[in-house]
Amino acid sequence: MSNIAIIGATGRAGSQLLEEALRRGHSVTAIARDTSKIAPRAGVVSKSVDVLDAAALQAAVAGHDAVISAAHFSTIPASAVIEPVKKAGVKRLLVVGGAGSLLLPGGSRVIDSEGFPEEYKAEASAGAEFLNTLRQEQDLDWTFLSPSAEFVEGERTGTFRIGKDDLLVSAEGRSWITFADFAIALLDEVQTPKYSRQRFTVGY
């Protein structure tokens, strides 16, 4: 099994990724600004790190097989994650992406669509910029997994669809995925890589 570092392990996506990784027998280093809410348990090492402290983050992720970043894009630029991971010698970086950069029928981006919520634009724009930065990256073996439009709490079903760059919409007209099922899709990619240096998406 792998030794995985999760940046943003206390967030809604990060905490489900932590649970899924442990369920599969991986060893996890849980990284967050404040890890006090992560209960001591077998298989987890918690490290309180300010992700904007490049030296501290580099030290925290060194020696891992893969790093998963579940950090918010609007507060942490791509370079703050990418450079410390590279300097630590970790080759595999997986990123919890956003839906804003996914494509709609006709080829326009979700973030550019009429009615896209103003309160989400800063985060979505920063997420699109993170993806663009990764696409220029020559050294890392990266993967960017975009959730569907609604990224929500809910059950772990293990039943979902995988897509590439187009927004997935269910037969009922809803674009959504739970944090728990998103975690399954991302840990599947950790264990059996299919989207090296690519973005893909998951939804019902």
NORMO-V708756 format. One record per backbone hydrogen bond with DSSP energy under -0.5 kcal/mol. CO is the residue of the C=O (numbers start at 1). NH is the residue of the N-H. E is the energy in kcal/mol with one decimal. If there is no record, write none. Layout:
BEGIN
co = (CO & CO)
nh = (NH & NH)
e = (E & E)
END
This chain:
BEGIN
co = (2 & 2 & 3 & 3 & 4 & 5 & 5 & 6 & 6 & 7 & 8 & 11 & 12 & 13 & 14 & 15 & 16 & 17 & 18 & 19 & 20 & 21 & 22 & 27 & 28 & 28 & 29 & 29 & 30 & 31 & 31 & 32 & 35 & 37 & 41 & 43 & 45 & 47 & 47 & 49 & 50 & 52 & 53 & 54 & 55 & 56 & 57 & 58 & 61 & 66 & 67 & 67 & 68 & 68 & 69 & 72 & 77 & 77 & 78 & 78 & 79 & 81 & 82 & 83 & 84 & 85 & 86 & 88 & 91 & 91 & 92 & 93 & 94 & 95 & 95 & 99 & 100 & 102 & 103 & 104 & 108 & 109 & 110 & 113 & 117 & 118 & 120 & 121 & 122 & 123 & 124 & 125 & 126 & 127 & 128 & 129 & 130 & 131 & 132 & 133 & 134 & 140 & 141 & 142 & 142 & 143 & 143 & 144 & 144 & 145 & 146 & 149 & 150 & 150 & 152 & 155 & 158 & 161 & 163 & 165 & 170 & 174 & 174 & 175 & 176 & 177 & 178 & 179 & 180 & 181 & 182 & 183 & 184 & 185 & 186 & 187 & 188 & 195 & 198 & 200 & 201 & 203)
nh = (4 & 27 & 65 & 66 & 29 & 7 & 68 & 9 & 31 & 70 & 11 & 15 & 16 & 17 & 18 & 19 & 20 & 21 & 22 & 23 & 24 & 26 & 25 & 4 & 30 & 45 & 6 & 31 & 47 & 8 & 9 & 49 & 38 & 39 & 44 & 28 & 30 & 32 & 49 & 51 & 53 & 54 & 57 & 58 & 59 & 60 & 61 & 62 & 64 & 5 & 69 & 94 & 7 & 70 & 96 & 76 & 80 & 81 & 81 & 82 & 83 & 85 & 86 & 87 & 88 & 90 & 89 & 63 & 93 & 141 & 67 & 143 & 69 & 97 & 145 & 102 & 111 & 110 & 167 & 107 & 104 & 112 & 113 & 116 & 120 & 121 & 124 & 125 & 126 & 127 & 128 & 129 & 130 & 131 & 132 & 133 & 134 & 135 & 136 & 136 & 137 & 142 & 93 & 197 & 198 & 95 & 145 & 146 & 200 & 97 & 202 & 151 & 152 & 177 & 179 & 157 & 160 & 203 & 201 & 103 & 173 & 170 & 176 & 150 & 204 & 152 & 182 & 183 & 184 & 185 & 186 & 187 & 188 & 189 & 190 & 191 & 192 & 198 & 144 & 146 & 163 & 161)
e = (-0.7 & -2.3 & -2.5 & -1.2 & -2.6 & -0.6 & -3.2 & -0.7 & -2.9 & -3.1 & -1.4 & -2.8 & -0.9 & -2.2 & -2.3 & -1.9 & -2.5 & -2.5 & -2.2 & -2.3 & -1.3 & -2.4 & -1.6 & -3.0 & -0.7 & -2.5 & -2.7 & -0.7 & -3.0 & -2.4 & -2.0 & -2.2 & -1.9 & -0.8 & -1.5 & -3.1 & -2.4 & -1.6 & -0.8 & -0.8 & -2.7 & -1.1 & -2.5 & -2.5 & -2.1 & -1.9 & -2.0 & -1.2 & -1.4 & -2.3 & -0.5 & -3.0 & -3.2 & -0.6 & -2.9 & -0.9 & -1.1 & -0.6 & -1.4 & -2.9 & -1.7 & -1.7 & -2.4 & -2.8 & -1.6 & -1.8 & -1.6 & -0.6 & -0.6 & -3.5 & -2.3 & -2.0 & -2.8 & -1.0 & -2.5 & -1.8 & -2.7 & -2.4 & -2.7 & -2.8 & -3.2 & -0.8 & -1.8 & -1.7 & -1.5 & -1.2 & -2.6 & -2.9 & -2.1 & -2.1 & -2.1 & -2.0 & -2.1 & -2.1 & -2.2 & -2.3 & -2.3 & -2.1 & -0.6 & -1.1 & -1.6 & -1.1 & -1.5 & -2.8 & -0.8 & -2.7 & -0.5 & -0.7 & -2.0 & -2.7 & -1.5 & -0.6 & -0.6 & -2.0 & -2.0 & -0.9 & -0.5 & -2.2 & -2.1 & -2.9 & -2.2 & -3.5 & -0.7 & -2.2 & -1.6 & -2.1 & -2.4 & -2.1 & -1.3 & -1.9 & -2.3 & -2.5 & -2.3 & -1.5 & -1.7 & -2.2 & -3.0 & -1.5 & -1.9 & -2.9 & -2.7 & -4.1)
END
